[in-house]
């Protein structure tokens, strides 16, 4: 019963607990490029993108989409029409858009959760994402390959370039499964490092909320900041009524 009450309070904090009256000190991540790739719903993706920018100051930030926009963060790409096409893009094309040593991949339902939990140790690995439960791994041979979910994940540019250029890399499943389960033995043999499960759990949670830097998995309440909220925050702290992070 106490655990259920604690979870309900955490969910409520997620929805209503953002600091309206206290000014947020953004976490500086100059070695990281924020990337959101979305050709389904621009406004929904934009909301998560702006949410991440609100809490963190990145070396670069790009919203990759085929929708028209005059926003300088938007980079035009060819339409992505399926999950398979998205996975292929994330494995074979993403490296072209990374300007820094690392890329933080976010989605409309995968974004920064508790920015003060950033740990420089996250940058000691080539891939980190929320751990999967063992029963969700693809077969017995991948039971220990639990890191991790791609919907909110940090990857090195070196890894993404290797994936794009190595002819052995074939995208036959969801991109995070391909990278973190099917290819993990080969990638580790090539010198790439996947974060340990305990560190990955502090980096991101998936579905059920717990203390972590990021979160992935839409549950109804865990949504990024609303544009109207950002407008009021900016009016209060910056004297301008718009939702853009500057």
C-alpha angles and dihedrals in degrees: 000000000000090000091053092049091048091051092049091052091049091051091050091049089052091054101038107014102086114127108258097161100033118070114240120235105214120226109243115228105168093162093056132081115206111220129183116180113196133152096163110065118005097189093050091049091044091056092056091042093054090045091058091047090051092061102032137041107217132196086239136352127204134178106200113204144131092232118107116252138155092213111121091222092062118097116193117231135169113276116277106213105178145027089252091054090048091052092049091050093049093051102036107025109028095087090067090068101046117103099175140051092268139029126211109209113206132173137195087272098031118071147125111308109173107009095188089067092071109131123194086219087076087073093057091080136060095226134024130166137144112299119253120226109257092247091062094059117103104257137321093294090064100043091113094044095088101138109116166073116150099204090087109015143142118222135174119244087229090061094047092050091050091051091050096048104037110093091208091068109098121176103223100147140014108327096243091050091049093050101038103034114017096037101029097099091050093045093049090049087054090055103262120139129219117200118252116255096252093053092044089053089058091047097054144350126209124213104336111060123239134151108297140129093250142015138209131190128066112244101165099261103046100083131141122259116294118244090236090055090051090051092055091045092051091046091052097044105024105024095240129106105219136100099232120116112225 
